[in-house]
Amino acid sequence: MTFTPRTWVVGEVVTAALMNQEIRDQINSMLAAWTAYTPAWTAVTTNPVVNNGTITGRHMKVGRTCHTQIDLVTGSTTTYGSGGYSFSLPFTSASVGTRTGLAHVFLSQRYLGQFHVAASATTGTLFFPASGSVSNLSQAASNVPVTWANGLQLRISLTYETA
């Protein structure tokens, strides 16, 4: 939702309806509940399919700042595709700069990674250490940072500027 403040003119009568629109409604939008969305989970070569797993997203947009969370829990019939993973954003990112959020995978062990969003992007890319003994990051895939399987939990948290 985009809000353009009213330009007041000399002699204009300020009414309750105008004040509610200009002040109350804008404050309410900043204090409202987060908005749900369903992120698309894609891969470079073959897309994964959630099947009986769950993928949910939610966001809170204040001005052009968007706070986003993505949660994935894989199921017994989830397929993992091939190639590096990406997840869709609720809004296109701003045309300048890049942003990095946090990602967390838990299966039998926990791995901390990054969720990278480029300028003017509609998706973010997931990165984790390629293995437990390597500190550099590789794009997440069906075997990075672990072999993805039933019950894997992925949590992503990101704040970025929207277009």
MARKOLPA-577389 format. One record per residue: x, y, z of N, C-alpha, C in turn; residue in three letters. Coordinates in nm, 2 decimals. Atoms other than C-alpha are relative to their C-alpha. Last residue first. Example, Ala and Ser with C-alpha at 12.3 -4.5 7.8 and 13.67 -1.06 7.14 Angstrom:
<recs>
> n.xx, n.yy, n.zz, ca.xx, ca.yy, ca.zz, c.xx, c.yy, c.zz, r
> -0.09, -0.11, 0.00, 1.37, -0.11, 0.71, -0.08, 0.11, 0.08, SER
> 0.09, -0.12, 0.00, 1.23, -0.45, 0.78, 0.09, 0.12, 0.00, ALA
</recs>
This chain:
<recs>
> n.xx, n.yy, n.zz, ca.xx, ca.yy, ca.zz, c.xx, c.yy, c.zz, r
> -0.01, -0.10, 0.12, 1.08, -0.05, -0.54, -0.10, 0.11, 0.02, ALA
> 0.08, 0.04, 0.11, 1.10, -0.22, -0.19, 0.01, 0.11, -0.11, THR
> 0.07, -0.11, 0.06, 1.37, -0.17, 0.06, -0.07, -0.05, -0.12, GLU
> -0.06, -0.06, 0.12, 1.47, -0.48, 0.26, -0.09, 0.11, -0.05, TYR
> 0.05, -0.14, 0.01, 1.43, -0.66, 0.59, 0.06, 0.06, -0.12, THR
> -0.06, -0.10, 0.09, 1.48, -1.04, 0.58, -0.07, 0.14, 0.02, LEU
> 0.04, -0.13, -0.05, 1.41, -1.35, 0.79, 0.07, 0.11, -0.07, SER
> -0.06, -0.11, 0.07, 1.42, -1.70, 0.65, -0.06, 0.13, 0.06, ILE
> 0.05, -0.13, -0.05, 1.34, -2.02, 0.84, 0.08, 0.11, -0.06, ARG
> -0.07, -0.11, 0.04, 1.39, -2.37, 0.69, -0.07, 0.13, 0.04, LEU
> 0.06, -0.13, -0.03, 1.28, -2.69, 0.86, 0.09, 0.12, -0.05, GLN
> -0.10, -0.11, 0.00, 1.37, -3.03, 0.73, -0.08, 0.13, 0.02, LEU
> -0.01, -0.06, -0.13, 1.10, -3.29, 0.83, 0.10, 0.12, 0.00, GLY
> 0.12, -0.02, -0.07, 1.14, -3.51, 0.52, 0.02, 0.06, 0.14, ASN
> 0.09, 0.12, -0.01, 1.47, -3.47, 0.35, -0.12, 0.04, 0.08, ALA
> 0.13, -0.04, -0.05, 1.73, -3.22, 0.23, -0.09, -0.12, 0.00, TRP
> 0.09, 0.06, 0.09, 2.08, -3.36, 0.21, -0.14, 0.02, 0.05, THR
> 0.02, 0.14, -0.03, 2.27, -3.11, 0.42, -0.08, -0.06, -0.12, VAL
> -0.12, 0.04, -0.07, 2.41, -2.76, 0.35, -0.01, -0.15, 0.05, PRO
> -0.07, -0.11, -0.07, 2.36, -2.80, 0.06, -0.09, 0.07, 0.09, VAL
> -0.10, 0.06, -0.09, 2.25, -3.14, -0.08, 0.08, 0.10, 0.07, ASN
> 0.06, 0.12, -0.07, 1.91, -3.05, -0.24, 0.11, -0.06, 0.09, SER
> 0.05, 0.10, 0.10, 2.05, -2.70, -0.31, -0.04, -0.12, 0.08, ALA
> 0.07, 0.11, -0.06, 2.16, -2.39, -0.11, -0.06, -0.08, -0.12, ALA
> 0.14, -0.02, 0.01, 2.40, -2.16, -0.30, -0.06, -0.13, 0.05, GLN
> 0.04, 0.05, 0.13, 2.75, -2.20, -0.16, -0.15, 0.01, -0.01, SER
> 0.14, 0.03, 0.02, 2.91, -2.01, 0.13, -0.02, -0.05, -0.15, LEU
> 0.05, -0.08, 0.11, 3.27, -2.02, 0.25, -0.14, -0.05, -0.03, ASN
> 0.06, -0.13, -0.05, 3.33, -2.16, 0.60, -0.05, 0.09, -0.11, SER
> -0.04, -0.11, 0.09, 3.39, -2.53, 0.50, -0.07, 0.13, 0.05, VAL
> -0.14, -0.04, -0.01, 3.40, -2.81, 0.75, 0.05, 0.11, -0.08, SER
> -0.03, -0.03, -0.14, 3.03, -2.86, 0.81, 0.14, 0.05, 0.02, GLY
> 0.00, 0.12, -0.09, 2.96, -2.86, 0.44, 0.04, 0.05, 0.14, SER
> 0.02, 0.12, 0.08, 2.88, -2.62, 0.15, 0.01, -0.13, 0.08, ALA
> -0.13, 0.07, 0.02, 2.83, -2.34, 0.40, -0.02, -0.13, -0.07, PRO
> -0.05, 0.06, -0.12, 2.49, -2.19, 0.33, 0.14, -0.05, -0.02, PHE
> -0.14, 0.05, 0.00, 2.34, -1.96, 0.07, 0.03, -0.05, 0.14, PHE
> -0.04, 0.06, -0.13, 1.97, -1.89, -0.03, 0.14, -0.06, 0.00, LEU
> -0.07, 0.12, 0.02, 1.88, -1.66, -0.32, 0.06, -0.05, 0.14, THR
> -0.12, 0.00, -0.08, 1.61, -1.40, -0.30, 0.07, -0.14, -0.01, GLY
> -0.04, 0.11, -0.08, 1.34, -1.34, -0.55, 0.12, 0.02, 0.07, THR
> 0.13, 0.05, -0.04, 1.16, -1.05, -0.72, 0.02, -0.13, 0.08, THR
> 0.03, 0.14, 0.00, 1.48, -0.85, -0.76, -0.14, -0.04, 0.04, ALA
> 0.12, 0.02, 0.10, 1.53, -0.49, -0.86, -0.04, -0.15, -0.01, SER
> 0.08, -0.12, 0.04, 1.87, -0.48, -0.67, -0.10, -0.04, -0.10, ALA
> -0.07, -0.10, 0.08, 1.99, -0.82, -0.54, -0.10, 0.12, -0.03, ALA
> 0.09, -0.07, 0.10, 1.84, -1.01, -0.25, 0.08, 0.10, -0.07, VAL
> -0.05, -0.11, 0.07, 2.06, -1.26, -0.05, -0.10, 0.05, -0.10, HIS
> 0.10, -0.01, 0.11, 1.93, -1.50, 0.21, 0.03, 0.13, -0.07, PHE
> 0.04, -0.13, 0.05, 2.22, -1.61, 0.43, -0.11, 0.00, -0.11, GLN
> -0.04, -0.04, 0.13, 2.31, -1.92, 0.63, -0.05, 0.14, -0.03, GLY
> 0.03, -0.14, 0.02, 2.31, -2.07, 0.97, 0.05, 0.04, -0.13, LEU
> -0.09, -0.07, 0.08, 2.30, -2.45, 0.99, -0.05, 0.14, -0.02, TYR
> 0.04, -0.14, 0.04, 2.14, -2.66, 1.26, 0.11, 0.06, -0.08, ARG
> -0.09, -0.10, -0.05, 2.18, -3.04, 1.28, -0.05, 0.14, -0.04, GLN
> -0.06, 0.07, -0.12, 1.95, -3.34, 1.24, 0.10, 0.10, 0.06, SER
> 0.04, 0.13, 0.03, 1.72, -3.13, 1.01, 0.05, -0.09, 0.12, LEU
> -0.02, 0.10, -0.11, 1.74, -2.76, 1.09, -0.06, -0.14, -0.06, PHE
> 0.05, 0.13, 0.03, 1.81, -2.49, 0.84, 0.02, -0.09, 0.11, VAL
> -0.04, 0.10, -0.10, 1.84, -2.12, 0.93, -0.07, -0.13, -0.05, HIS
> 0.07, 0.12, 0.03, 1.84, -1.82, 0.70, 0.05, -0.11, 0.10, ALA
> -0.05, 0.12, -0.06, 1.93, -1.46, 0.78, -0.08, -0.12, -0.04, LEU
> 0.07, 0.04, -0.12, 1.89, -1.16, 0.56, 0.06, -0.13, 0.05, GLY
> -0.03, 0.13, -0.05, 2.12, -0.99, 0.31, -0.08, -0.03, 0.13, THR
> 0.03, 0.02, -0.14, 2.03, -0.68, 0.11, 0.02, -0.15, 0.03, ARG
> 0.04, 0.13, -0.02, 2.15, -0.54, -0.22, -0.02, -0.02, 0.15, THR
> -0.05, 0.08, -0.11, 2.19, -0.19, -0.34, -0.05, -0.14, 0.01, GLY
> -0.13, -0.02, -0.04, 1.98, 0.02, -0.58, 0.04, -0.09, 0.12, VAL
> -0.09, 0.01, 0.11, 1.67, -0.06, -0.78, 0.15, 0.03, 0.04, SER
> -0.04, -0.13, 0.06, 1.46, -0.13, -0.48, 0.11, -0.02, -0.10, ALA
> -0.09, -0.08, -0.08, 1.33, -0.49, -0.42, 0.04, 0.13, -0.07, SER
> -0.13, -0.02, 0.07, 1.02, -0.62, -0.59, 0.09, 0.09, 0.09, THR
> -0.01, -0.12, 0.08, 0.75, -0.71, -0.34, 0.13, 0.01, -0.07, PHE
> 0.13, -0.06, 0.02, 0.63, -1.02, -0.16, -0.01, 0.12, -0.09, PRO
> 0.02, -0.11, -0.10, 0.96, -1.19, -0.23, -0.14, 0.05, -0.02, LEU
> 0.05, -0.13, 0.04, 1.00, -1.52, -0.41, -0.03, 0.09, 0.12, SER
> 0.14, -0.01, -0.05, 1.23, -1.80, -0.29, -0.05, 0.14, -0.04, PHE
> 0.04, -0.14, -0.02, 1.55, -1.92, -0.46, -0.14, 0.00, 0.06, SER
> 0.14, -0.04, -0.04, 1.73, -2.25, -0.46, -0.01, 0.15, 0.01, TYR
> 0.01, -0.09, -0.11, 2.04, -2.36, -0.65, -0.14, 0.05, 0.03, GLY
> -0.06, -0.13, 0.02, 2.02, -2.66, -0.89, -0.03, 0.09, 0.13, GLY
> -0.15, 0.00, 0.01, 1.80, -2.96, -0.88, 0.05, 0.14, -0.04, SER
> -0.05, -0.06, 0.12, 1.45, -3.04, -0.76, 0.15, -0.01, -0.02, GLY
> -0.10, -0.10, -0.02, 1.38, -3.12, -0.40, 0.06, 0.07, -0.12, TYR
> -0.12, 0.03, 0.09, 1.07, -3.33, -0.40, 0.08, 0.13, 0.00, THR
> -0.06, -0.11, 0.05, 0.83, -3.32, -0.10, 0.11, -0.04, -0.10, THR
> 0.01, 0.00, 0.15, 0.64, -3.64, -0.06, 0.06, 0.12, -0.06, THR
> -0.05, 0.13, 0.06, 0.75, -3.71, 0.30, -0.01, -0.01, -0.15, SER
> 0.08, 0.12, -0.03, 0.71, -3.35, 0.39, 0.06, -0.12, -0.06, GLY
> 0.02, 0.09, 0.11, 0.94, -3.04, 0.40, -0.08, -0.12, 0.05, THR
> -0.02, 0.13, -0.07, 0.88, -2.76, 0.65, -0.02, -0.10, -0.11, VAL
> 0.02, 0.12, 0.08, 0.93, -2.41, 0.49, 0.03, -0.12, 0.10, LEU
> -0.02, 0.13, -0.07, 0.90, -2.08, 0.67, -0.04, -0.12, -0.09, ASP
> 0.04, 0.12, 0.08, 0.95, -1.74, 0.51, 0.03, -0.12, 0.08, ILE
> -0.04, 0.13, -0.06, 0.96, -1.41, 0.70, -0.05, -0.11, -0.09, GLN
> 0.05, 0.12, 0.06, 0.96, -1.06, 0.55, 0.05, -0.12, 0.08, THR
> -0.05, 0.11, -0.09, 1.00, -0.71, 0.69, -0.06, -0.13, -0.05, HIS
> 0.08, 0.12, -0.01, 0.94, -0.46, 0.40, 0.08, -0.10, 0.09, CYS
> -0.08, 0.10, -0.07, 1.06, -0.10, 0.41, -0.09, -0.12, 0.02, THR
> -0.07, 0.09, 0.09, 0.91, 0.12, 0.14, 0.08, -0.11, 0.06, ARG
> -0.06, -0.08, 0.10, 0.65, 0.28, 0.37, 0.06, -0.09, -0.11, GLY
> 0.02, -0.14, -0.06, 0.59, 0.03, 0.64, 0.08, 0.09, -0.10, VAL
> -0.06, -0.10, 0.08, 0.54, -0.32, 0.49, -0.03, 0.14, 0.06, LYS
> 0.05, -0.13, -0.06, 0.49, -0.61, 0.72, 0.07, 0.10, -0.08, MET
> -0.08, -0.12, 0.01, 0.54, -0.96, 0.56, -0.08, 0.12, 0.07, HIS
> 0.08, -0.11, -0.05, 0.43, -1.32, 0.58, 0.09, 0.13, 0.00, ARG
> -0.07, -0.12, -0.01, 0.54, -1.64, 0.42, -0.09, 0.11, 0.06, GLY
> 0.08, -0.11, -0.03, 0.43, -2.00, 0.43, 0.09, 0.13, 0.00, THR
> -0.08, -0.12, 0.02, 0.56, -2.32, 0.29, -0.09, 0.12, 0.02, ILE
> 0.07, -0.13, -0.01, 0.42, -2.65, 0.41, 0.10, 0.11, -0.03, THR
> -0.07, -0.10, -0.09, 0.51, -3.01, 0.32, -0.07, 0.13, 0.01, GLY
> 0.06, 0.00, -0.13, 0.26, -3.25, 0.17, 0.08, 0.07, 0.11, ASN
> 0.10, 0.11, -0.02, 0.35, -3.16, -0.19, -0.05, 0.01, 0.14, ASN
> 0.02, 0.01, -0.15, 0.63, -2.89, -0.16, -0.09, -0.12, 0.03, VAL
> 0.15, 0.00, -0.02, 0.75, -2.93, -0.52, -0.02, -0.04, 0.15, VAL
> 0.06, 0.09, -0.11, 1.11, -2.84, -0.60, -0.15, 0.01, 0.00, PRO
> 0.06, -0.05, -0.12, 1.19, -2.67, -0.94, -0.04, -0.11, 0.10, ASN
> 0.13, 0.06, -0.02, 1.43, -2.83, -1.18, -0.06, 0.05, 0.13, THR
> 0.03, 0.10, 0.11, 1.74, -2.65, -1.32, -0.14, -0.06, 0.01, THR
> -0.06, -0.03, 0.13, 1.80, -2.33, -1.12, -0.03, -0.09, -0.11, VAL
> -0.14, 0.05, 0.01, 1.56, -2.40, -0.84, 0.05, 0.03, -0.14, ALA
> -0.05, 0.03, 0.13, 1.23, -2.24, -0.73, 0.15, -0.05, 0.01, THR
> -0.13, 0.06, -0.02, 1.03, -2.21, -0.41, 0.05, -0.05, -0.14, TRP
> -0.03, 0.11, 0.10, 0.74, -1.97, -0.47, 0.14, -0.04, 0.03, ALA
> -0.12, -0.01, 0.08, 0.64, -1.78, -0.15, 0.01, -0.11, -0.10, PRO
> -0.06, 0.13, 0.02, 0.28, -1.79, -0.03, 0.12, 0.01, -0.09, THR
> -0.02, 0.02, 0.15, 0.17, -1.46, 0.12, 0.06, -0.14, -0.01, TYR
> -0.05, 0.13, 0.05, 0.04, -1.36, 0.46, 0.02, 0.00, -0.15, ALA
> 0.08, 0.05, 0.11, 0.01, -1.00, 0.58, 0.06, -0.13, -0.05, THR
> -0.08, 0.03, 0.12, 0.15, -0.90, 0.92, -0.10, -0.07, -0.11, TRP
> -0.06, 0.14, 0.01, -0.11, -0.77, 1.16, 0.08, -0.01, -0.12, ALA
> 0.09, 0.11, 0.04, -0.17, -0.39, 1.17, 0.08, -0.14, 0.01, ALA
> 0.02, 0.08, -0.11, 0.04, -0.14, 1.37, -0.09, -0.13, -0.03, LEU
> -0.13, 0.04, -0.06, 0.18, 0.04, 1.08, -0.01, -0.09, 0.11, MET
> -0.07, 0.09, 0.10, -0.15, 0.03, 0.89, 0.14, -0.04, 0.05, SER
> 0.06, 0.13, 0.00, -0.33, 0.17, 1.20, 0.07, -0.10, -0.09, ASN
> -0.06, 0.06, -0.12, -0.09, 0.47, 1.21, -0.06, -0.15, 0.01, ILE
> -0.14, 0.03, 0.03, -0.18, 0.55, 0.85, 0.07, -0.07, 0.12, GLN
> -0.02, 0.11, 0.09, -0.55, 0.51, 0.91, 0.14, -0.04, -0.03, ASP
> 0.04, 0.13, -0.06, -0.55, 0.73, 1.21, 0.03, -0.12, -0.09, ARG
> -0.08, 0.03, -0.12, -0.35, 1.02, 1.06, -0.04, -0.14, 0.06, ILE
> -0.13, -0.04, 0.00, -0.45, 1.12, 0.71, 0.09, -0.05, 0.12, GLU
> -0.07, 0.05, 0.11, -0.77, 0.92, 0.67, 0.15, 0.04, 0.00, GLN
> 0.00, 0.14, -0.02, -0.90, 0.99, 1.02, 0.09, -0.07, -0.12, ASN
> -0.10, 0.04, -0.11, -0.80, 1.35, 0.99, 0.01, -0.15, 0.02, MET
> -0.13, -0.03, 0.05, -0.99, 1.38, 0.66, 0.11, -0.03, 0.10, LEU
> -0.03, 0.10, 0.11, -1.30, 1.21, 0.79, 0.14, 0.02, -0.05, ALA
> -0.04, 0.13, -0.07, -1.29, 1.42, 1.11, 0.03, -0.10, -0.10, ALA
> 0.11, 0.08, -0.05, -1.30, 1.73, 0.89, 0.06, -0.12, 0.07, THR
> -0.04, 0.13, -0.04, -1.04, 2.00, 0.83, -0.11, -0.07, 0.06, VAL
> 0.06, 0.04, -0.13, -1.19, 2.29, 0.64, 0.05, -0.14, 0.03, VAL
> 0.07, 0.13, 0.01, -0.95, 2.42, 0.38, -0.06, -0.03, 0.13, GLU
> 0.15, -0.02, -0.01, -0.88, 2.80, 0.41, -0.07, -0.13, 0.00, GLY
> 0.05, -0.11, -0.09, -0.52, 2.77, 0.29, -0.15, 0.01, 0.00, VAL
> 0.00, -0.14, 0.05, -0.45, 2.44, 0.12, -0.06, 0.10, 0.10, VAL
> 0.10, -0.08, -0.06, -0.34, 2.10, 0.26, 0.00, 0.14, -0.07, TRP
> -0.05, -0.14, 0.00, -0.14, 1.87, 0.05, -0.11, 0.09, 0.04, THR
> 0.09, -0.11, 0.06, -0.25, 1.52, 0.15, 0.08, 0.13, 0.01, ARG
> 0.06, -0.09, -0.09, 0.02, 1.26, 0.23, -0.08, 0.11, -0.08, PRO
> -0.05, -0.13, 0.03, 0.08, 1.00, -0.04, -0.07, 0.10, 0.09, THR
> 0.07, -0.12, -0.06, 0.04, 0.65, 0.09, 0.07, 0.13, -0.04, PHE
> -0.08, -0.13, 0.01, 0.14, 0.34, -0.10, -0.09, 0.11, 0.05, THR
> 0.08, -0.12, 0.00, 0.00, 0.00, 0.00, 0.09, 0.12, 0.00, MET
</recs>
